[in-house]
Amino acid sequence: MSIPGQAPRQAALRLLTAVTEDRAMLSELLPKALEGLAAEERARAARLAITCLRWMDRADRMIGPYLRQRPPETVLNALRLGTVELCADGAASHGVVNAMVALVKADPHAVRMAGLVNAVLRKVAADGAEKWQKLPVPQLPKWLRKQLVADFGKATVLAIETAHAAGPALDLTVKQDAAGWAQRLGATLLPTGSVRLYGQQQVTTIPGFAEGAWWVQDAAAALPAKVLAAGPGEHVLDLCAAPGGKTMQLAALGADVTALDISGPRMARVEENLKRTGLDAEIVVTDALHYDHAPYDAILLDAPCSATGTIRRHPDLVHAKDGSDFPVLFKLQEAMIDKALTLLKPGGRLVYSTCSLLIDEGEEQVRDALVRHPDLTLDLEALRLPGIDPAWISETGLRTRPDHLADLGGMDGFFITMFRKP
Protein backbone atom coordinates (compact mmCIF):
# COMPACT_ATOMS: atom_id res chain seq x y z
CA MET A 1 0.00 0.00 0.00
CA SER A 2 1.36 3.36 -1.03
CA ILE A 3 1.46 6.07 1.64
CA PRO A 4 0.93 9.62 0.35
CA GLY A 5 4.04 11.74 0.74
CA GLN A 6 6.17 8.85 2.00
CA ALA A 7 7.26 7.22 -1.27
CA PRO A 8 11.03 7.77 -0.73
CA ARG A 9 10.93 6.39 2.83
CA GLN A 10 8.76 3.48 1.73
CA ALA A 11 11.18 2.64 -1.09
CA ALA A 12 14.16 2.98 1.25
CA LEU A 13 12.57 0.57 3.73
CA ARG A 14 11.94 -1.99 0.99
CA LEU A 15 15.56 -1.66 -0.13
CA LEU A 16 16.90 -2.13 3.39
CA THR A 17 14.86 -5.27 3.95
CA ALA A 18 15.88 -6.73 0.60
CA VAL A 19 19.53 -6.23 1.59
CA THR A 20 19.36 -7.47 5.19
CA GLU A 21 16.81 -10.25 4.75
CA ASP A 22 17.23 -11.39 1.13
CA ARG A 23 20.98 -10.66 0.95
CA ALA A 24 20.57 -8.68 -2.27
CA MET A 25 22.93 -5.92 -3.39
CA LEU A 26 21.65 -2.39 -3.95
CA SER A 27 23.12 -2.34 -7.45
CA GLU A 28 20.72 -5.16 -8.34
CA LEU A 29 17.75 -3.65 -6.52
CA LEU A 30 17.79 0.07 -7.29
CA PRO A 31 16.50 0.20 -10.90
CA LYS A 32 13.32 -1.79 -10.22
CA ALA A 33 12.78 -0.61 -6.64
CA LEU A 34 12.70 3.05 -7.65
CA GLU A 35 10.42 2.70 -10.67
CA GLY A 36 7.61 5.21 -10.73
CA LEU A 37 9.35 7.72 -8.47
CA ALA A 38 10.27 11.21 -9.57
CA ALA A 39 13.99 11.95 -9.94
CA GLU A 40 14.19 13.76 -6.59
CA GLU A 41 12.30 10.95 -4.87
CA ARG A 42 14.63 8.32 -6.37
CA ALA A 43 17.67 10.24 -5.19
CA ARG A 44 16.25 10.64 -1.68
CA ALA A 45 15.24 6.98 -1.39
CA ALA A 46 18.70 5.80 -2.46
CA ARG A 47 20.40 8.26 -0.12
CA LEU A 48 18.24 7.18 2.83
CA ALA A 49 18.97 3.50 2.23
CA ILE A 50 22.72 3.99 1.77
CA THR A 51 23.01 6.27 4.80
CA CYS A 52 21.12 3.78 6.96
CA LEU A 53 23.32 0.90 5.81
CA ARG A 54 26.43 2.95 6.51
CA TRP A 55 25.32 3.74 10.07
CA MET A 56 23.40 0.55 10.84
CA ASP A 57 25.82 -0.64 13.52
CA ARG A 58 25.42 2.62 15.43
CA ALA A 59 21.64 2.62 14.91
CA ASP A 60 21.45 -0.87 16.42
CA ARG A 61 23.38 0.36 19.46
CA MET A 62 20.86 3.18 19.87
CA ILE A 63 17.72 1.04 19.68
CA GLY A 64 19.10 -2.11 21.34
CA PRO A 65 18.42 -1.04 24.95
CA TYR A 66 14.72 -0.57 24.16
CA LEU A 67 14.12 -4.00 22.59
CA ARG A 68 13.52 -7.17 24.60
CA GLN A 69 13.83 -9.34 21.52
CA ARG A 70 14.65 -8.88 17.84
CA PRO A 71 11.53 -7.75 15.94
CA PRO A 72 10.69 -8.83 12.37
CA GLU A 73 13.12 -7.50 9.77
CA THR A 74 10.78 -4.86 8.33
CA VAL A 75 10.09 -3.47 11.79
CA LEU A 76 13.76 -3.51 12.75
CA ASN A 77 14.67 -1.68 9.54
CA ALA A 78 11.97 0.92 10.15
CA LEU A 79 13.53 1.53 13.57
CA ARG A 80 16.98 1.76 12.02
CA LEU A 81 15.84 4.12 9.29
CA GLY A 82 14.02 6.33 11.76
CA THR A 83 17.02 6.38 14.11
CA VAL A 84 19.41 7.39 11.33
CA GLU A 85 17.07 10.16 10.18
CA LEU A 86 16.73 11.44 13.74
CA CYS A 87 20.35 11.19 14.79
CA ALA A 88 22.50 11.38 11.66
CA ASP A 89 20.30 13.65 9.52
CA GLY A 90 18.83 15.71 12.38
CA ALA A 91 15.30 15.42 10.99
CA ALA A 92 12.31 16.67 13.00
CA SER A 93 11.25 13.96 15.45
CA HIS A 94 7.46 14.20 14.98
CA GLY A 95 7.73 13.80 11.21
CA VAL A 96 10.10 10.85 11.38
CA VAL A 97 8.20 9.01 14.13
CA ASN A 98 4.85 9.46 12.43
CA ALA A 99 6.26 8.37 9.09
CA MET A 100 7.82 5.18 10.45
CA VAL A 101 4.65 4.28 12.32
CA ALA A 102 2.67 4.77 9.11
CA LEU A 103 5.09 2.56 7.16
CA VAL A 104 4.76 -0.25 9.69
CA LYS A 105 0.97 0.07 9.77
CA ALA A 106 0.92 -0.29 5.99
CA ASP A 107 2.50 -3.74 6.29
CA PRO A 108 -0.16 -6.32 7.28
CA HIS A 109 2.56 -8.55 8.75
CA ALA A 110 3.94 -5.78 10.95
CA VAL A 111 0.96 -3.59 11.81
CA ARG A 112 0.66 -5.01 15.33
CA MET A 113 4.12 -3.61 16.14
CA ALA A 114 3.34 0.00 15.24
CA GLY A 115 3.12 0.85 18.95
CA LEU A 116 6.61 -0.53 19.54
CA VAL A 117 8.01 1.58 16.71
CA ASN A 118 6.32 4.68 18.12
CA ALA A 119 7.63 4.07 21.64
CA VAL A 120 11.21 3.19 20.66
CA LEU A 121 11.68 6.07 18.25
CA ARG A 122 10.32 8.56 20.78
CA LYS A 123 12.92 7.33 23.25
CA VAL A 124 15.64 7.59 20.60
CA ALA A 125 14.51 11.14 19.84
CA ALA A 126 14.68 11.99 23.53
CA ASP A 127 18.24 10.60 23.74
CA GLY A 128 19.12 12.93 20.88
CA ALA A 129 22.14 13.29 18.68
CA GLU A 130 24.40 13.78 21.71
CA LYS A 131 24.25 10.09 22.62
CA TRP A 132 24.60 9.18 18.94
CA GLN A 133 27.86 11.09 18.64
CA LYS A 134 29.35 9.32 21.66
CA LEU A 135 28.84 5.86 20.18
CA PRO A 136 31.78 4.06 18.51
CA VAL A 137 32.42 4.29 14.79
CA PRO A 138 30.33 1.61 13.04
CA GLN A 139 32.27 -1.64 13.04
CA LEU A 140 32.60 -4.12 10.23
CA PRO A 141 30.82 -7.44 10.83
CA LYS A 142 32.82 -10.05 12.70
CA TRP A 143 33.28 -12.33 9.68
CA LEU A 144 35.28 -9.59 7.94
CA ARG A 145 36.66 -7.59 10.84
CA LYS A 146 38.41 -10.59 12.41
CA GLN A 147 40.29 -11.30 9.18
CA LEU A 148 41.30 -7.68 8.64
CA VAL A 149 42.49 -7.29 12.22
CA ALA A 150 44.67 -10.37 11.73
CA ASP A 151 46.12 -8.87 8.54
CA PHE A 152 46.44 -5.18 9.44
CA GLY A 153 45.99 -4.79 13.21
CA LYS A 154 43.23 -3.15 15.24
CA ALA A 155 44.45 0.43 14.81
CA THR A 156 44.45 0.17 11.02
CA VAL A 157 41.03 -1.48 10.95
CA LEU A 158 39.62 1.33 13.10
CA ALA A 159 41.08 3.84 10.64
CA ILE A 160 39.44 1.93 7.78
CA GLU A 161 36.09 1.89 9.61
CA THR A 162 36.38 5.63 10.24
CA ALA A 163 36.90 6.16 6.51
CA HIS A 164 33.88 3.97 5.76
CA ALA A 165 31.72 6.06 8.07
CA ALA A 166 32.84 9.28 6.39
CA GLY A 167 31.70 8.01 3.01
CA PRO A 168 33.24 8.78 -0.38
CA ALA A 169 33.80 11.96 -2.32
CA LEU A 170 33.22 12.04 -6.10
CA ASP A 171 36.39 11.38 -8.11
CA LEU A 172 36.80 12.15 -11.78
CA THR A 173 39.39 10.91 -14.27
CA VAL A 174 40.00 13.64 -16.83
CA LYS A 175 41.06 12.93 -20.41
CA GLN A 176 43.53 15.80 -20.38
CA ASP A 177 44.45 18.83 -18.27
CA ALA A 178 43.33 17.53 -14.88
CA ALA A 179 44.73 20.60 -13.13
CA GLY A 180 42.75 22.90 -15.40
CA TRP A 181 39.54 20.99 -14.80
CA ALA A 182 40.10 20.95 -11.04
CA GLN A 183 40.38 24.74 -11.13
CA ARG A 184 37.33 25.11 -13.36
CA LEU A 185 35.20 22.91 -11.11
CA GLY A 186 36.48 24.36 -7.85
CA ALA A 187 37.66 20.85 -7.04
CA THR A 188 40.75 19.29 -5.47
CA LEU A 189 43.49 17.82 -7.61
CA LEU A 190 44.66 14.73 -5.73
CA PRO A 191 48.35 13.83 -5.63
CA THR A 192 47.57 10.79 -7.80
CA GLY A 193 46.03 12.98 -10.53
CA SER A 194 42.32 12.43 -9.95
CA VAL A 195 39.97 15.40 -9.59
CA ARG A 196 37.89 15.26 -6.41
CA LEU A 197 34.56 16.96 -5.70
CA TYR A 198 33.00 17.03 -2.24
CA GLY A 199 29.33 17.06 -1.23
CA GLN A 200 26.24 15.81 -3.05
CA GLN A 201 26.63 16.04 -6.83
CA GLN A 202 24.32 15.35 -9.76
CA VAL A 203 26.89 13.94 -12.17
CA THR A 204 25.12 14.80 -15.40
CA THR A 205 24.96 18.51 -14.48
CA ILE A 206 28.68 18.90 -13.75
CA PRO A 207 30.47 20.91 -16.46
CA GLY A 208 32.35 18.65 -18.84
CA PHE A 209 29.97 15.69 -18.61
CA ALA A 210 28.08 16.26 -21.85
CA GLU A 211 31.25 16.84 -23.87
CA GLY A 212 32.91 13.76 -22.37
CA ALA A 213 35.85 15.54 -20.78
CA TRP A 214 35.92 13.12 -17.83
CA TRP A 215 34.30 10.10 -16.23
CA VAL A 216 33.57 9.08 -12.65
CA GLN A 217 36.24 6.78 -11.21
CA ASP A 218 37.59 6.43 -7.70
CA ALA A 219 41.16 7.61 -7.31
CA ALA A 220 42.35 4.09 -6.44
CA ALA A 221 40.48 2.54 -9.37
CA ALA A 222 42.38 4.87 -11.70
CA LEU A 223 45.77 3.47 -10.64
CA PRO A 224 45.91 0.08 -12.44
CA ALA A 225 45.76 1.68 -15.90
CA LYS A 226 48.42 4.17 -14.83
CA VAL A 227 50.65 1.30 -13.74
CA LEU A 228 50.16 -0.44 -17.10
CA ALA A 229 51.13 2.83 -18.84
CA ALA A 230 49.98 1.74 -22.29
CA GLY A 231 51.59 3.54 -25.19
CA PRO A 232 50.20 4.71 -28.55
CA GLY A 233 49.68 1.80 -30.90
CA GLU A 234 50.07 -0.91 -28.28
CA HIS A 235 47.50 -3.70 -28.52
CA VAL A 236 46.01 -3.86 -25.03
CA LEU A 237 43.37 -6.17 -23.53
CA ASP A 238 41.19 -4.90 -20.68
CA LEU A 239 39.84 -8.07 -19.07
CA CYS A 240 36.67 -7.75 -16.97
CA ALA A 241 36.37 -4.25 -18.41
CA ALA A 242 32.95 -3.08 -17.18
CA PRO A 243 32.08 -0.40 -16.12
CA GLY A 244 34.78 0.90 -18.46
CA GLY A 245 36.80 3.49 -16.57
CA LYS A 246 40.08 1.67 -17.22
CA THR A 247 39.14 1.06 -20.86
CA MET A 248 38.72 4.80 -21.34
CA GLN A 249 42.01 5.52 -19.59
CA LEU A 250 43.86 3.11 -21.89
CA ALA A 251 42.12 4.47 -24.99
CA ALA A 252 42.93 8.04 -23.96
CA LEU A 253 46.62 7.05 -23.91
CA GLY A 254 46.36 6.10 -27.57
CA ALA A 255 46.41 2.34 -27.12
CA ASP A 256 44.53 -0.05 -29.42
CA VAL A 257 42.16 -1.40 -26.75
CA THR A 258 40.02 -4.53 -26.65
CA ALA A 259 37.52 -4.37 -23.77
CA LEU A 260 36.16 -7.75 -22.69
CA ASP A 261 33.51 -8.62 -20.14
CA ILE A 262 30.95 -11.38 -19.67
CA SER A 263 28.04 -8.99 -19.06
CA GLY A 264 26.24 -7.67 -22.13
CA PRO A 265 24.20 -5.01 -20.28
CA ARG A 266 27.28 -3.68 -18.49
CA MET A 267 29.24 -3.57 -21.73
CA ALA A 268 26.41 -1.61 -23.33
CA ARG A 269 27.12 1.05 -20.71
CA VAL A 270 30.81 0.93 -21.61
CA GLU A 271 29.87 1.60 -25.24
CA GLU A 272 27.71 4.55 -24.15
CA ASN A 273 30.57 6.01 -22.12
CA LEU A 274 33.04 5.54 -24.96
CA LYS A 275 30.68 7.38 -27.27
CA ARG A 276 30.20 10.21 -24.77
CA THR A 277 33.94 10.64 -24.29
CA GLY A 278 34.80 10.27 -27.97
CA LEU A 279 37.10 7.32 -27.32
CA ASP A 280 37.40 4.03 -29.21
CA ALA A 281 37.75 0.42 -28.13
CA GLU A 282 36.77 -2.96 -29.49
CA ILE A 283 33.94 -4.43 -27.39
CA VAL A 284 33.87 -8.18 -26.77
CA VAL A 285 31.16 -9.86 -24.69
CA THR A 286 32.29 -13.32 -23.65
CA ASP A 287 33.69 -15.41 -20.81
CA ALA A 288 37.33 -14.43 -20.41
CA LEU A 289 38.31 -18.01 -19.61
CA HIS A 290 37.06 -19.12 -23.06
CA TYR A 291 38.57 -16.23 -25.04
CA ASP A 292 41.33 -16.87 -27.55
CA HIS A 293 43.16 -14.24 -29.56
CA ALA A 294 46.56 -13.39 -30.96
CA PRO A 295 48.85 -12.30 -28.11
CA TYR A 296 48.57 -8.79 -26.71
CA ASP A 297 51.36 -6.37 -25.85
CA ALA A 298 49.82 -5.70 -22.43
CA ILE A 299 46.82 -6.87 -20.40
CA LEU A 300 44.95 -5.26 -17.52
CA LEU A 301 43.10 -7.81 -15.39
CA ASP A 302 40.91 -6.15 -12.79
CA ALA A 303 39.62 -9.47 -11.55
CA PRO A 304 36.22 -10.27 -10.03
CA CYS A 305 36.64 -10.07 -6.28
CA SER A 306 34.98 -9.57 -2.91
CA ALA A 307 34.86 -5.77 -3.47
CA THR A 308 35.68 -5.32 0.21
CA GLY A 309 37.78 -2.31 -0.72
CA THR A 310 34.69 -0.40 -1.86
CA ILE A 311 32.61 -0.61 1.33
CA ARG A 312 32.76 3.16 1.90
CA ARG A 313 30.83 3.51 -1.40
CA HIS A 314 28.83 0.29 -1.09
CA PRO A 315 27.90 -0.18 2.60
CA ASP A 316 25.30 -2.77 1.59
CA LEU A 317 28.08 -5.27 0.87
CA VAL A 318 28.73 -6.15 4.52
CA HIS A 319 25.01 -6.74 5.11
CA ALA A 320 24.35 -8.72 1.92
CA LYS A 321 27.48 -10.91 2.10
CA ASP A 322 28.97 -13.16 4.75
CA GLY A 323 32.19 -14.23 3.03
CA SER A 324 31.01 -17.77 2.28
CA ASP A 325 31.32 -17.30 -1.49
CA PHE A 326 34.78 -15.72 -1.41
CA PRO A 327 36.80 -18.95 -1.87
CA VAL A 328 35.11 -19.40 -5.26
CA LEU A 329 36.36 -15.93 -6.22
CA PHE A 330 39.89 -16.80 -5.10
CA LYS A 331 39.94 -19.80 -7.46
CA LEU A 332 38.51 -17.71 -10.30
CA GLN A 333 41.23 -15.08 -9.84
CA GLU A 334 43.88 -17.78 -10.02
CA ALA A 335 42.37 -19.17 -13.22
CA MET A 336 42.10 -15.71 -14.78
CA ILE A 337 45.75 -14.88 -14.08
CA ASP A 338 46.76 -18.13 -15.78
CA LYS A 339 44.46 -17.44 -18.73
CA ALA A 340 45.69 -13.87 -19.14
CA LEU A 341 49.27 -15.08 -19.37
CA THR A 342 48.34 -17.27 -22.36
CA LEU A 343 47.06 -14.15 -24.13
CA LEU A 344 50.23 -12.12 -23.48
CA LYS A 345 53.20 -11.77 -25.81
CA PRO A 346 56.66 -12.78 -24.62
CA GLY A 347 58.08 -9.76 -22.86
CA GLY A 348 54.57 -8.41 -22.32
CA ARG A 349 53.21 -7.05 -19.08
CA LEU A 350 50.16 -8.01 -17.06
CA VAL A 351 48.67 -5.72 -14.43
CA TYR A 352 46.60 -7.66 -11.91
CA SER A 353 44.30 -5.74 -9.57
CA THR A 354 41.37 -6.27 -7.22
CA CYS A 355 39.24 -3.78 -5.30
CA SER A 356 39.71 -5.88 -2.18
CA LEU A 357 41.16 -5.55 1.30
CA LEU A 358 41.79 -9.30 1.57
CA ILE A 359 45.35 -10.54 1.15
CA ASP A 360 43.94 -13.75 -0.35
CA GLU A 361 42.94 -11.65 -3.36
CA GLY A 362 46.19 -9.73 -3.54
CA GLU A 363 49.50 -10.69 -1.96
CA GLU A 364 48.66 -14.40 -1.78
CA GLN A 365 47.55 -14.50 -5.42
CA VAL A 366 50.89 -13.00 -6.44
CA ARG A 367 52.92 -15.47 -4.38
CA ASP A 368 50.93 -18.39 -5.76
CA ALA A 369 51.23 -17.15 -9.36
CA LEU A 370 55.02 -16.92 -9.03
CA VAL A 371 55.10 -20.54 -7.84
CA ARG A 372 52.95 -21.69 -10.78
CA HIS A 373 54.94 -19.59 -13.25
CA PRO A 374 58.52 -19.39 -11.93
CA ASP A 375 59.74 -17.46 -14.99
CA LEU A 376 57.43 -14.53 -14.23
CA THR A 377 58.91 -11.42 -12.68
CA LEU A 378 57.38 -8.48 -10.85
CA ASP A 379 57.93 -4.89 -11.94
CA LEU A 380 57.58 -3.04 -8.65
CA GLU A 381 59.13 0.13 -10.06
CA ALA A 382 56.04 0.59 -12.23
CA LEU A 383 54.02 0.99 -9.01
CA ARG A 384 55.94 4.10 -7.93
CA LEU A 385 53.44 6.57 -9.36
CA PRO A 386 53.01 10.24 -8.40
CA GLY A 387 51.11 10.54 -5.13
CA ILE A 388 51.87 6.96 -4.05
CA ASP A 389 53.49 6.63 -0.64
CA PRO A 390 56.40 4.14 -0.91
CA ALA A 391 55.10 2.57 2.31
CA TRP A 392 52.06 1.34 0.37
CA ILE A 393 54.29 -0.88 -1.79
CA SER A 394 55.40 -4.30 -0.54
CA GLU A 395 57.48 -7.04 -2.13
CA THR A 396 54.35 -8.25 -3.97
CA GLY A 397 52.56 -5.07 -5.01
CA LEU A 398 50.78 -1.84 -4.18
CA ARG A 399 47.98 -1.81 -1.62
CA THR A 400 45.72 1.19 -1.09
CA ARG A 401 43.29 1.41 1.81
CA PRO A 402 40.25 3.57 2.60
CA ASP A 403 42.26 5.43 5.25
CA HIS A 404 44.98 6.44 2.77
CA LEU A 405 44.82 10.15 1.87
CA ALA A 406 42.43 10.41 4.82
CA ASP A 407 42.88 14.20 5.09
CA LEU A 408 41.61 14.48 1.51
CA GLY A 409 38.71 12.04 1.88
CA GLY A 410 40.29 8.60 1.55
CA MET A 411 40.25 6.19 -1.38
CA ASP A 412 39.06 2.69 -2.19
CA GLY A 413 41.01 -0.35 -1.06
CA PHE A 414 42.90 -1.88 -3.99
CA PHE A 415 45.69 -4.32 -4.61
CA ILE A 416 47.76 -3.75 -7.78
CA THR A 417 50.84 -5.42 -9.18
CA MET A 418 52.53 -5.86 -12.54
CA PHE A 419 53.91 -9.12 -13.88
CA ARG A 420 56.36 -9.31 -16.78
CA LYS A 421 56.31 -12.39 -18.99
CA PRO A 422 59.68 -13.77 -20.09
N, C-alpha and C positions, 0 to 999 in steps of 0.2 A: 504494500500500500504506500502510495506516494504521499509525503507530508508537505503541504504548501510551505514554501520558503526554506525548506530544509534539505533540498536536493543534494547540495555538496556534502553536508554531514552524513546524509543517508548513504551516498555513494562511498564516502570514506569508510564508514562502518562496514559496509559490504566488503570493501577491499581488505580491511584489516582482518576480518574473519576468514576470508579466502586464504590469506597468507598464514595466519596462525593455526587455523584448523585444517585447511586443505593442503597446506604446504606448497602453495602456488607462488610464483614470483610476480611482482608488480608488472614487469615488462610484458608478461603474458596476459595479465588481467586488464590493464588500463584501457586499451582500445575499446573493448566491448563494455566494460563496466561504466564508462563515461559517455556512452552513446546517448544522444538526446539532450545532453546538457549544453548550455551556452558556453562559449569559450572561457569566460570568467569563472563560471561554475566548475568547469573541468579543471582549470588551474587550481582553484581553491580546494576541490576534493582531493586532487593528487597531493597538494602541499600538506593538507591535514593528515592524510594517511602516512606520508613519508615522515613528517615531524613526529607523529605518534610512535612510529616504529623506531625512530632514532632515540626517543626518550622513554621507551617502554619500560626499561629496567627501573628508571627513577619513578615512573608513574606507579608501577607495582609496589614500590616501597612506600609511596604515599597512601595508597588505598588498602594495603595489606592489613594494617592494624584494625580496620573497620569491617573485615570480612572473617566470619567464623569458618567458612569453607569456600572453596573455589566455585564461583557461579558458572552457568553455561557460557560458552565462548562469546556469543553475541553480547551478553550482558557485561562480561568482563571487559570486552573491547569498548563498549559504550562508556564504562567507567574510566578506562584508560584515555579514550579520546577526550572526554570531558575534563579529566585531570590535566592533560597536556594543554588544552585550550585555556583552562583557568590559570595554570601555573607558569607555563612556558610562553603562551601568547598574551597573557594578561587580559583575557576577554571578560566581559561583565558576567558576574556569577549567575544572575537571574536568567539571562538569556541562555547560557550554556546548560544550566541545570534543567530548565524547562525543555530545551531541545532534546537532551539525552533521554529524559523521561518519555517524551513523545515518540522518540525512535524505538524505545523498548516496548512501549504500548502498541506500536504498529506491528510488532512481531508476535503472532499468536502463541509461539512457543516460549516467549519471554515475558509476556504482559504481566504475569503474576509477580514479577520481580521489579516492577516500576517503582514501588515504594522503597526498595533497597537502594536503587540507583539514586533516587531523590535524597535519601538520608545520607548516603556515603558522600555524594558530591557536595552536599551542603557542609559536611564536616571538612572536606578537603578545601572548600572555599574559605571556611573559617580559619583553617591553618595558614592559608595564604602562601604567597610566593616566597616568604622568608624561610619557611621550613623547606620548601622545594630547593632553594639555593644552597642549603646546608647539606643536602644529600650527596652521596658520592657520585662521581662521573659514572654514567651508565657502563656497566661491565659487559664484556662479551660473554656469551654462554659458555658453560664449563667445558663442553666438548671441544671448543676452539681455544678458549683462554688457557687451559692447562697445557696444550701443545705449544702455544706461543710463549708462555712463561718459561717452559723448558728450553726453548730455542733462543729467546732474547732476554729473559729476566723480567722480574716484576716491574721494575722502574720503566723499562722500555714499553712494556705492554700498557702500563698506565698512560704513558705519553701517546701511544697509538689510540687508546680509548678516548683520550681528551681530544685528539684530532677528529675522531669519528663524531663526537658530540658537537664539535664546531661546525661540521658540515663542509661541503666543498664550495669553492668559488667557481667561476666560469672561465675556463681556459680556451684560448684560441690559438690555432696554428695558422700563421700568415704566409701566403705564397711568397711574398717579398716585402722588404722594408718593415720588419716587425717593430722597430723603434718608432718609425713614423706613424704606424697604425696605433701603437700604444699612446702616443701623444695625441693623436686625433680623437681617440675614444676616451681620453682621460683615464687610461688604464695603467697597470703596472707591467713593465717589461721584466719578466723573471730572469734570473741569471742563466737559466737553460735556454732562453730564447722564446718561450711562450708568452703570450699577452694575456694578462689576467684582469678580469672584471669582478667586482664585488657587488653583493646585493642581488635582489631579484631582477632577472633580465628576461625579456621576451626576445628570443634569439633572432627571429625574422625581422625585427624592427631595428636591430643594431646596424649602423652604417657599415657598408661593405658586404652585407649578406647577399643582397640581390645580385651584385656584380661578381660574387664568388671570390672575394679577396681573401677569405679565410674560412676555416671550418672549426667546429667545436671539437676539442681533443685535450684531455687532461695532460698536464705538463709531463708526467711520467710516461704516459702512453705515446708521447711524441719522441721519446728517446731511442727506441729500437731502430727506427728508420735512420736516425742520425748516426747511430753506431754503424749501420750497414754502409752509409755514405755512398750510395749508388752514384755512378757517374753517367754523363751523357752517352747514350748508345749502348749501355750495358743491358743485357737481357736479364731481367730480374723477375723472380716469382714471389708473390705475396701469398703465402699459404694461410688459410683461415682468415681471409681478407676483410670480411664484414666486421664493423660497419664502414670501413673504407678510409679511415684517417691516414693510415700508413700507406695505403695505395696512392693517395693524393700526394703525400710527402714525396714518395719515390718518383712519381710522375713529374712533380714540380722540379725535381733535380735533373730532369731530362732523360731518365732511364726508360727503356722499352719494357713496360710492366705488364705482366700477366697476373690478374687478381683472381684467386680461386677460393671458393667456399662451397659448402654443401647445401646452403640455404638459398633457394631461389628468391623468396621474398626479401631477404636481407640484401642479396646482391642487386635486386632491383633498386634498393635505396642507394647502393654504391653507385649505380649507373646515374641516378638522379643527381647525386652530389658531384660526380665527375662532370656532368653536363653543366651544372651551376657554376662550377669553378673553372670551366674551360680546359679541363685536363683530359688526357687520353690514357686508357688502359684496356687491354683485352680482358673480357669477363668470361670466366669459366665456372659453371655450376656443376660440381661433381664431388665425389668422395675423394679426398686427397690421397688416401691409401690405395686407391685404384687408378690414380692418374699417372700416365706415362707421357714423356715428352723428351725432345732433345735436351741435353744438359744446359743448365742456366749458369750464367756468370756468378750470380749471387741469389740467395734465398732468404726471405724473412719469414720465420715460423713463429707467429704469436699463437701458441698452442691453446686449445681448449683447456680450461683449468677451473679450479674452485672459485675463482674471482674474489678470494678473501682480501685481496688488496684494494678492492673498490667499495668496501663496506661504508665508508663515509658518504659515498654517493648512492649506494644501494643498501640501506639499512634493513630491508626486507630479507636479505640473504641469510642472516643469522637466525631468523625466525622460520624461514621456509626450509632450511637445510639442517642436517644434523651430522654431516660428515660421512655418513655411511656409504655414499656413492663415490667418494673421492678416490679410493684405490683403483676404480675403473678408469678414472681420468689419468692416474699415474701411468697405467699400462698404455693408454692411448698416446700419451706424450712420448713415451719411449718408442712406440711404433712409428710415430710421426717424425721423430728425429732420424730414425733409421731410413724411413722412406725419403725424406728430404735429401739425405746424403746421396741416394741413388740418382737424384735429379740434378746434382751439382757437378759442374766441370772439375777436373783436376785443378788444384790451385784456387778453386772457388771458395767463397766464404758463406757461412750459414749463421745468421743471427737467430738465436732461440730466446724467446721471452714468454713470460706468463704474468698475468696481473694477480699474483698470489703472494701471500705472506708465508706460505708453507715451504720449508726447505726441501720437502719431498718433491716439489714441483720446480725446484730451482737447483740449488747446490748439489743435491743428491742425483738429479737427472744428469747433471754434467759429469759427475764422478763415474756414474754408471756408463754413460756414453763413451767416455775415454777408455773404460775397460773393454767395452764391446768393439771399439774402433781404436786400437792403440796407435795408429798412425795419425790420428787427428791431433791438432794442436789448438790451443786457445790464444786468441789475440786480445790480451787484456789492455794493451795500449789503446785500442780502438774505443775503449770504454771511458777514457779520460777526456770527456767532453767539457765545454765551457759550463760552469755552474755546478759541476759534479764534485762533491767533496771526496778526496781520495780515500777517506775512511769508509765510504760506501762500497768500495771495491775490494773484494777478497781474492783468494787464489782461484776461484771458480767463476766469478762474474760480479756484476753490479747489482746491488739490491737497494731499491728505494723503499721508504716507509711513509705512512701517512703523517708521521711527526717530523719528517724532513722538511726543511724550509718552513717550519712552524710559524715563524714570525711573519711570513708572507701568506699563510693560509694552507700550508701543507701540500701534499701530493699523494697520488695513489701509490699503493705498494706494488712494486714490480721486481721481477728478476730478469736480468738481461745478460747474455754472454755472446761471444762470437767464436765459432769454430772455423778453422781453416783446413780444407781438405788437401791431402798431399797430391 
